[in-house]
Amino acid sequence: MKNVLFLITCASLLAGCHSSSDRQAETSMRSYGCTSCHTIPGVAGAHSYVGPPLDRFGNRTYIAGILPNNPQNLSYWLQHPQSVHPGSAMPEMHLTQQDADRIAAYLERLH
């Protein structure tokens, strides 16, 4: 019985843990200010409605109503939103390729 309780406790603790890549993506989203405009599941303090909420992003068909939703397009959008959709409220944040890819991978996992 003691072993069962130990295993249940460990499983519940691990369920709340984020992977290293998730933590890096969260750090990037905070440093670029994504949390100032978007509600982002799994990111503490990201509860803003200036931009659209990013829940279930991986289920979306299009990015900004223009680009088919896939990791490459999302990474490009994150780096160059004004070239994709001039006049969009999404500002140019000058993300590095690595940060854009990291954030894109995080958002694509949201279902």
Disulfide bonds with the S-S distance in Angstrom:
none
